[in-house]
Amino acid sequence: MAHLLSASCPLAISLTISSKNSVKPFGLNQTFFNPQPLSNHPSLKALHFQEKKPKRRRSCVFLATATSQQAPPETSTNNNNSSSKPKRVMVIGGDGYCGWATALHLSKKNYQVAIVDNLVRRLFDHQLGLESLTPIVSIHDRISRWKALTGKTIELYVGDICDFEFLADSFNSFEPDSVVHFGEQRSAPYSMIDRSRAVFTQHNNVIGTLNVLFAIKEFREECHLVKLGTMGEYGTPNIDIEEGYITITHNGRTDTLPYPKQASSFYHLSKVHDSHNIAFTCKALYTCHRDFQFKRYYS
């Protein structure tokens, strides 16, 4: 997979945007720590053109069409009925190191995949004067390269999920069956640098996830959500960390409650708030209780 991360791809691609004004991604001249909606009236627009590398900053939806030799298509594994439409999975934060690998894996399994990302992670390095140890080409080149190697298309929606209008347009355009949500500021040390980074981390992570929850409720109520958490929510207590809930007996009465959280950074606190908001949403916004489970996986 390393060649997908570092190889440049001089392929002709077709850029498809839907039929209204497109959404602006974050620009270098924008502050990361005073989050504003990317557009007052974001939506999707249809426009086709050919170029070696798309440079448009106002793009919203990208469909790569490579002209290189393609690998044979893989047999679908996501549905027992070959005549059924493939499931559609939206990967939020798909330009990141977890999201990109997940998007490739799902695409290889013949799911229809869309990436939603504001590409702001690349600008953090620019702001801090840092460079990635592994050269990472633009998301457009990555998608084009994947198309060239496999013949599979990954859609791209560039925008900020804190902007609910953009997120709503993305949901209505792609109509996901499932959402995998990686789209958060994921560095604990970064969140502790100063006030502005702490505020940005909390706003980006908590408000973004709330918007995803309401988008699912309003536009795709049967859609599944897979949300990345962290063991850092729980801290390092001197008792076993249970799988989400703990049964407590106190003053002669017993109850089962969410396991206490002891976050160690503003980033970890944002994940605690996400967990609480998701659990509350499942109980409060749905007439029948939706299945909500804490799952802990070790790498």
N, C-alpha and C positions, 0 to 999 in steps of 0.2 A: 504493500500500500504506500510505501514511502515515495514511489515515483509519482503517485497521484498528488502528493502534497507539495512536491518540489518541481515537477516537470512543467515547463511552459508549453502551451498548446496553441500554435498559430493556425487555428481552424476557423473557417467561416462559420458563423453561428447566426441563427435567426432569433431576433429579439422580439418577443410578443408581449405586449402590454394590453390591458383590457380597454374600455371605451370612454373613460372620463379622464380628468387630470391625474397624473401619476403622483406618487408619494416620494418626497425627498428623504434620502437617508441622512444620517448625521454627517455634517461637513466638518472640515478641519477648523473652520472659523466659529464653530458652535461650542459652547461650554458643555462639558459632560455633567456638570454638577448643579445645573439649574434646568432640569429636564422640562422641555416644552413639547407640545404636540408637533409632529413633523409637518403637518399640514392641517389647515382648518377644514378643508373638504377633500380628504384623501379618497381616491378610488382607483379603479383600474382602467386602462385605456388600450386600444388595439393599434399597434403600430409595428410594421415589419421593415427591417433594413438589414443589410449585410455589411459587416466590417470585420477586420482581423481581431481586434479586441474592443468590446463595447466600453466606452468611456462615459456614457450618460450617467449623471448623478441622480437624475429624476426617475430612473427606471423603477418599476415595481414588480413585474412578473417576467421571468426569463425562461424561455424554452430553448435549450441548446440543440442545434441540428448539425451534427458533424458530418463532414464529407469523406473522412478517412475510412480505412478498412474497419469493419465491425466484427466483433466476436459473435459466434452463433448464440441465439437467444437461449436462455435457460428455461427448463421446464418449471412451470409455476408450482409452488409448494404451499401457497396460502389459502387454497380453496379446494375442497374435494370435488366440486362441480366445475369442470373446465370451461363451461359455457357462461359461468357467472362472471360478473365484473370483478376485477381485482380490488382488494381493499385499498382505501386511500388513507395514507398516514401523513400528518403534518408534523415536521420536526422543527420545533422552535429553538433557535440557537444552533441551526444546522451548519453554520460556518465555523463553529468551535471544534475543539479536538474530540470531544465526545459526540457532539451532534453530527459532524461530518462522517465519522465512522459508522454511526447508527444509520444515517441516510443511505450510505453505500450498502450496508448489510441488508436493509429492507428493500432497496432497489434491486439488489442481486436476487432476492427472494421473490421478485416480480410483484411487489407492492407498488402502487402508484404513490410517489413520494413528492412532497413539496417542502422546501426549506423556507422558513420565515426568520429573518435576521436583520438587524440594523447595522451590522458590520462594525459596531463601535469598538469591539475588542481589539481590532487592529490599531485603532487610534490611541488606546491606552499606552501601548509601547512607544508610539510616536511622542506622546506627551511626556512620558517618563525618560525618554532618550534611550530606550532599550530596543534590542533586536531579537527575533526568534532564533534559537539555536539551529532550527531546521527551516530553511527558506520556504515560505508559504506563498504560493501565487494567489491571484485573485479568485474569488468564488466563481466568477464567470469562466475562467480558464479551467478550474477544477471540474465544473459541470460539463464543459465541452470535452475535456479529456475522458471523463467517465462515459459520455455518449460515444466517443470514438472507440473506446475499448470494448464496450458492452452492447451498444445500440440502444441503451435505455435512457429515458429522459427523466430529469429531475427538474421540477418547477422551482422558481425562486421568487419570493415576495420580499422586497427590501423595504423595511420600515420598522417602526418602534411599536411594540405591543402595548406600551403605556398610552399610545394613541388609539383609543377604542374604535374610532371610525376606520382607521387603517385595518385593525384586526378584524372588524366586522366584515369589511370588504374582502379580506383574505379568506375568511370562513365561507362567505357566500359564493366566492369564486371557486374555491377548491373543494368545498363540501367534504371535510375529512370524516372518516369513520373512527379514527383514533388520533390523539395528539400526544406526542412525546415532547415534554417541556424541559429543555436545557437552557432556556434563554435568560440567564441571570448573571449578574456580576458575581464571580465565583471565587474571589480571592479574599481570604480573611485578613492577611497583612495589608492589602490595598484598602480595605474598609476601615482600617485603624490609623491611616496616615494622618488624617485631619478631619475637621468637621464636614467639609464639602464632600469628601469621598464617603464618609459615613452616611450622609444624607442621600447621596446619589445611590449608594448600595441599597438602602432601605426603600427608597422610592421606586427604583427600577425593579427590584425583586418582588416586593410586596404588591405594589400597584399592578405590575405586569401580570402577576399570577392571578390577582383578582379579576383583571380584564379577561383572562383566558377562561376563568370559571363562568363569568357572565356571558361570554361569547358562546360557550358550550350550551348553557341554559337557554339562551335566546335563539340560537341558530341551528344547533346540532345536538339536541337533547339526548340522543342515544349514543353520542360520541364518547369513547373511552379516553381517560386521561392517565398518562404515566408521567409522574413528576419526580425529579431527582431530589433526594434529601441528603442529609449528612449525619454521620455519627456525632459530629460536633454539637448537634442540638442537645445531646444528653450530658455532655461534660464527662467527668471521671468520678462517678459516685463510688462509694465503698460497698455497693451491693450490685447484684446482677442487673444488667439492663434488659428488661423484658421486651418482647416484640410488640411495642406500641402501647400496651396497657398493663396495669399492675393492680392486683387485688389487695386492698388495704383494710385491716380491721382497726378501728379507733374508737375508744370509749364504748366498746361492746357492740358497735355496728360495723358492718362490712359493705364495701362498695368496690366496683371496678372502675378505675379512672385512667386517663391518659398518663403515661409515665412522666414524672417531673422532668422539666428541661432546665439545663444549666449551661447556657451558651457562653462561649468564651470570646466572642467578637461581635461587632455589629453585623458582619456577614452571617454568622451562625444564628444571631437573633432574627435576621430576616427569614431564615429557613424555618425557625420556630413559628414565626407569624404565619408563614405559608401553610405549615402543617395544621395549625389551628383554623385558619380560614377555610382550608379544603374540608376538614372534618365538619365544621359548622355548616358549610354550604351543602354538604350531602344531607344533613339533617333538616336544614331550614328552608332550602329552596326547592326541594323535591317532595311531592305528595307522598311517595313511597320511599322508604329509606334506601339510598343507594349504597352499594358495597364499597366501603372504604377500609383499606388495610394498610398497616405499616409493614413494610418488608425490608429486611436488612440483608444486604449482600456484601460479601467480603471479596476484595481483589487480591 
